[in-house]
Amino acid sequence: MFDSIRETIDYAVENNMSFADIMVKEEMELSGKSRDEVRAQMKQNLDVMRDAVIKGTTGDGVESVTGYTGHDAAKLRDYNGNTSCFVWI
C-alpha cells in the first residue's frame, strides 16, 4: 500500500506501470480476487455511479429518505444549464 500519490507515481515510473494497473494490483492483493474479478467489480461500481448521476440530474432529481436533503443536482442543472459536467453521461 502507498502512503502518498508521490510514492504511487514513483512506483509506476520505476515499474513501467500505469496508475490504473497499480490500483488493480493493489486490489487483487487486498481482496484475493483475480484481475478479471477486480475489473468486473470496478465496472459495476462505475455503472452504479453513472446511473446515480443520471438519476440525480434528470427529472426532479432524488431526495434522501428523511427528506432533509435532495434535489440539489437537478437544481444545479437547472441553474447552470447543460454544462460539461453532464456531457459524459
N, CA, C and O of each residue as an XYZ file, in Angstrom:
356
protein
N       0.851     -1.175      0.000
C       0.000      0.000      0.000
C       0.895      1.236      0.000
O       2.006      1.211      0.529
N       0.412      2.281     -0.581
C       1.184      3.511     -0.703
C       0.660      4.549      0.282
O      -0.530      4.588      0.594
N       1.569      5.387      0.764
C       1.199      6.428      1.718
C       0.956      7.776      1.062
O       0.463      8.701      1.706
N       1.298      7.893     -0.216
C       1.099      9.168     -0.905
C       1.004      8.934     -2.407
O       1.390      7.883     -2.920
N       0.488      9.928     -3.085
C       0.434      9.882     -4.548
C       1.863      9.847     -5.098
O       2.137      9.161     -6.082
N       2.766     10.587     -4.460
C       4.164     10.620     -4.901
C       4.762      9.216     -4.913
O       5.430      8.832     -5.873
N       4.523      8.447     -3.845
C       5.022      7.069     -3.789
C       4.434      6.233     -4.917
O       5.128      5.424     -5.534
N       3.159      6.434     -5.178
C       2.486      5.677     -6.229
C       3.076      6.018     -7.592
O       3.332      5.129     -8.404
N       3.288      7.299     -7.839
C       3.866      7.730     -9.114
C       5.284      7.193     -9.270
O       5.653      6.697    -10.335
N       6.073      7.294     -8.210
C       7.443      6.770     -8.267
C       7.441      5.277     -8.586
O       8.234      4.811     -9.404
N       6.551      4.534     -7.940
C       6.443      3.096     -8.191
C       6.048      2.846     -9.646
O       6.583      1.949    -10.298
N       5.105      3.646    -10.148
C       4.648      3.487    -11.531
C       5.796      3.698    -12.510
O       5.962      2.926    -13.455
N       6.581      4.735    -12.285
C       7.705      5.033    -13.173
C       8.754      3.930    -13.094
O       9.238      3.451    -14.120
N       9.101      3.530    -11.879
C      10.132      2.503    -11.691
C       9.740      1.159    -12.300
O      10.599      0.411    -12.767
N       8.439      0.854    -12.294
C       7.969     -0.447    -12.762
C       7.260     -0.387    -14.109
O       6.689     -1.379    -14.564
N       7.300      0.795    -14.752
C       6.672      0.981    -16.057
C       5.221      0.500    -16.052
O       4.799     -0.257    -16.926
N       4.469      0.955    -15.048
C       3.058      0.571    -14.897
C       2.187      1.817    -14.906
O       2.621      2.894    -14.498
N       0.961      1.661    -15.373
C       0.013      2.768    -15.294
C      -0.553      2.847    -13.878
O      -0.505      1.878    -13.120
N      -1.083      4.000    -13.543
C      -1.719      4.183    -12.239
C      -2.858      3.176    -12.079
O      -3.023      2.581    -11.014
N      -3.635      2.991    -13.134
C      -4.759      2.046    -13.085
C      -4.279      0.629    -12.800
O      -4.876     -0.081    -11.990
N      -3.209      0.218    -13.461
C      -2.681     -1.134    -13.234
C      -2.202     -1.322    -11.796
O      -2.362     -2.395    -11.213
N      -1.616     -0.275    -11.236
C      -1.172     -0.353     -9.843
C      -2.365     -0.531     -8.912
O      -2.317     -1.340     -7.986
N      -3.427      0.219     -9.154
C      -4.610      0.123     -8.296
C      -5.272     -1.251     -8.411
O      -5.730     -1.809     -7.414
N      -5.319     -1.789     -9.620
C      -5.876     -3.135     -9.807
C      -5.015     -4.155     -9.069
O      -5.537     -5.046     -8.400
N      -3.703     -4.022     -9.191
C      -2.781     -4.931     -8.497
C      -2.983     -4.856     -6.985
O      -3.025     -5.885     -6.310
N      -3.108     -3.645     -6.456
C      -3.339     -3.464     -5.015
C      -4.638     -4.144     -4.584
O      -4.680     -4.830     -3.562
N      -5.692     -3.948     -5.368
C      -6.987     -4.544     -5.024
C      -6.924     -6.064     -5.091
O      -7.532     -6.749     -4.268
N      -6.195     -6.590     -6.061
C      -6.028     -8.042     -6.158
C      -5.358     -8.584     -4.898
O      -5.770     -9.610     -4.356
N      -4.324     -7.886     -4.440
C      -3.604     -8.334     -3.247
C      -4.465     -8.223     -1.993
O      -4.434     -9.106     -1.136
N      -5.232     -7.140     -1.884
C      -6.070     -6.935     -0.698
C      -7.263     -7.881     -0.650
O      -7.631     -8.375      0.416
N      -7.860     -8.128     -1.804
C      -9.105     -8.903     -1.835
C      -8.905    -10.384     -2.142
O      -9.771    -11.206     -1.840
N      -7.769    -10.723     -2.741
C      -7.548    -12.098     -3.152
C      -8.300    -12.463     -4.421
O      -8.388    -13.637     -4.779
N      -8.843    -11.455     -5.105
C      -9.589    -11.693     -6.339
C      -8.650    -11.656     -7.536
O      -7.554    -11.099     -7.478
N      -9.116    -12.271     -8.631
C      -8.339    -12.250     -9.870
C      -8.464    -10.878    -10.531
O      -9.323    -10.075    -10.167
N      -7.596    -10.626    -11.505
C      -7.639     -9.365    -12.249
C      -9.011     -9.169    -12.896
O      -9.578     -8.079    -12.834
N      -9.537    -10.219    -13.512
C     -10.841    -10.117    -14.168
C     -11.949     -9.813    -13.165
O     -12.854     -9.031    -13.457
N     -11.883    -10.428    -11.984
C     -12.896    -10.168    -10.954
C     -12.824     -8.723    -10.463
O     -13.853     -8.076    -10.266
N     -11.615     -8.225    -10.269
C     -11.442     -6.842     -9.815
C     -11.967     -5.874    -10.865
O     -12.691     -4.932    -10.541
N     -11.605     -6.104    -12.119
C     -12.062     -5.206    -13.187
C     -13.576     -5.271    -13.366
O     -14.204     -4.251    -13.651
N     -14.168     -6.444    -13.205
C     -15.627     -6.570    -13.299
C     -16.296     -5.782    -12.176
O     -17.307     -5.117    -12.402
N     -15.736     -5.854    -10.966
C     -16.291     -5.100     -9.842
C     -16.132     -3.596    -10.064
O     -17.030     -2.817     -9.742
N     -14.992     -3.196    -10.614
C     -14.769     -1.782    -10.920
C     -15.776     -1.291    -11.959
O     -16.306     -0.186    -11.845
N     -16.033     -2.114    -12.967
C     -17.021     -1.743    -13.992
C     -18.396     -1.605    -13.375
O     -19.128     -0.664    -13.683
N     -18.754     -2.540    -12.502
C     -20.055     -2.472    -11.843
C     -20.155     -1.199    -10.991
O     -21.188     -0.530    -10.997
N     -19.099     -0.869    -10.270
C     -19.097      0.347     -9.454
C     -19.248      1.592    -10.323
O     -19.988      2.510     -9.970
N     -18.550      1.626    -11.456
C     -18.650      2.756    -12.367
C     -20.062      2.876    -12.924
O     -20.599      3.980    -13.020
N     -20.665      1.758    -13.290
C     -22.042      1.774    -13.793
C     -23.003      2.329    -12.748
O     -23.898      3.108    -13.078
N     -22.823      1.933    -11.492
C     -23.679      2.433    -10.408
C     -23.506      3.943    -10.255
O     -24.487      4.667    -10.087
N     -22.260      4.419    -10.312
C     -22.011      5.858    -10.176
C     -22.618      6.636    -11.338
O     -23.208      7.696    -11.135
N     -22.476      6.113    -12.553
C     -23.068      6.792    -13.713
C     -24.590      6.826    -13.600
O     -25.217      7.849    -13.872
N     -25.176      5.701    -13.197
C     -26.627      5.656    -13.021
C     -27.083      6.651    -11.958
O     -28.131      7.280    -12.103
N     -26.298      6.794    -10.892
C     -26.643      7.738     -9.828
C     -26.610      9.175    -10.339
O     -27.466      9.983     -9.982
N     -25.617      9.494    -11.181
C     -25.538     10.835    -11.750
C     -26.746     11.088    -12.643
O     -27.366     12.149    -12.570
N     -27.076     10.121    -13.478
C     -28.225     10.278    -14.373
C     -29.505     10.449    -13.564
O     -30.309     11.339    -13.844
N     -29.686      9.605    -12.574
C     -30.893      9.686    -11.748
C     -30.962     11.023    -11.012
O     -32.037     11.609    -10.884
N     -29.823     11.499    -10.532
C     -29.803     12.742     -9.776
C     -29.951     13.987    -10.618
O     -30.340     15.037    -10.106
N     -29.648     13.891    -11.906
C     -29.668     15.087    -12.752
C     -30.797     15.097    -13.772
O     -30.880     16.022    -14.580
N     -31.651     14.112    -13.756
C     -32.790     14.098    -14.666
C     -34.070     14.232    -13.864
O     -34.121     13.888    -12.683
N     -35.083     14.728    -14.511
C     -36.360     14.900    -13.821
C     -36.201     15.821    -12.627
O     -35.545     16.859    -12.714
N     -36.802     15.438    -11.516
C     -36.737     16.246    -10.296
C     -35.556     15.883     -9.419
O     -35.383     16.475     -8.353
N     -34.741     14.929     -9.834
C     -33.614     14.501     -9.016
C     -34.055     13.509     -7.962
O     -35.103     12.876     -8.097
N     -33.268     13.371     -6.920
C     -33.563     12.412     -5.854
C     -33.551     13.115     -4.505
O     -33.004     14.207     -4.351
N     -34.164     12.462     -3.545
C     -34.276     13.007     -2.196
C     -33.821     11.944     -1.206
O     -33.994     10.749     -1.447
N     -33.242     12.378     -0.096
C     -32.842     11.425      0.934
C     -34.080     10.799      1.561
O     -35.188     11.315      1.413
N     -33.889      9.704      2.250
C     -35.002      9.005      2.898
C     -35.722      9.929      3.872
O     -36.948      9.895      3.977
N     -34.962     10.750      4.581
C     -35.570     11.645      5.574
C     -36.230     12.853      4.940
O     -37.092     13.488      5.548
N     -35.824     13.173      3.712
C     -36.367     14.347      3.048
C     -35.614     15.626      3.377
O     -35.953     16.694      2.867
N     -34.593     15.528      4.226
C     -33.839     16.717      4.613
C     -32.887     17.194      3.526
O     -32.544     18.376      3.479
N     -32.463     16.299      2.664
C     -31.564     16.683      1.582
C     -32.077     16.106      0.279
O     -32.831     15.133      0.256
N     -31.655     16.721     -0.785
C     -32.002     16.174     -2.086
C     -32.307     17.232     -3.118
O     -32.458     18.414     -2.811
N     -32.392     16.778     -4.334
C     -32.744     17.588     -5.494
C     -31.681     18.620     -5.861
O     -31.899     19.431     -6.761
N     -30.529     18.604     -5.177
C     -29.505     19.611     -5.452
C     -28.922     19.485     -6.854
O     -28.692     20.498     -7.514
N     -28.680     18.271     -7.319
C     -28.109     18.094     -8.660
C     -29.063     18.632     -9.720
O     -28.631     19.275    -10.677
N     -30.350     18.373     -9.556
C     -31.336     18.880    -10.510
C     -31.399     20.408    -10.447
O     -31.551     21.063    -11.478
N     -31.282     20.975     -9.248
C     -31.284     22.436     -9.104
C     -30.068     23.045     -9.793
O     -30.184     24.057    -10.484
N     -28.900     22.429     -9.604
C     -27.696     22.927    -10.267
C     -27.816     22.815    -11.779
O     -27.408     23.717    -12.509
N     -28.376     21.706    -12.245
C     -28.576     21.525    -13.684
C     -29.472     22.630    -14.220
O     -29.171     23.232    -15.251
N     -30.564     22.897    -13.531
C     -31.495     23.926    -13.989
C     -30.863     25.317    -13.951
O     -31.114     26.142    -14.829
N     -30.049     25.570    -12.941
C     -29.409     26.877    -12.797
C     -28.313     27.081    -13.835
O     -28.234     28.139    -14.460
N     -27.468     26.069    -14.019
C     -26.308     26.196    -14.900
C     -26.572     25.796    -16.338
O     -25.792     26.146    -17.225
N     -27.635     25.083    -16.587
C     -27.880     24.591    -17.928
C     -27.034     23.367    -18.215
O     -26.500     22.746    -17.296
N     -26.911     23.024    -19.460
C     -26.153     21.839    -19.860
C     -24.674     22.194    -19.922
O     -24.208     22.737    -20.924
N     -23.939     21.897    -18.870
C     -22.514     22.207    -18.817
C     -21.700     20.955    -19.097
O     -22.245     19.859    -19.227
N     -20.413     21.129    -19.187
C     -19.535     19.995    -19.461
C     -19.577     18.955    -18.353
O     -19.191     17.807    -18.572
N     -20.042     19.336    -17.166
C     -20.131     18.370    -16.063
C     -21.079     17.226    -16.396
O     -20.925     16.120    -15.879
N     -22.039     17.483    -17.240
C     -23.050     16.485    -17.541
C     -22.873     15.855    -18.917
O     -23.673     15.005    -19.308
N     -21.851     16.250    -19.650
C     -21.662     15.769    -21.014
C     -21.354     14.284    -21.063
O     -21.850     13.592    -21.952
N     -20.557     13.774    -20.147
C     -20.096     12.379    -20.218
C     -21.181     11.367    -19.947
O     -20.994     10.197    -20.280
N     -22.295     11.738    -19.370
C     -23.337     10.764    -19.057
C     -24.273     10.621    -20.166
O     -25.220      9.839    -20.078
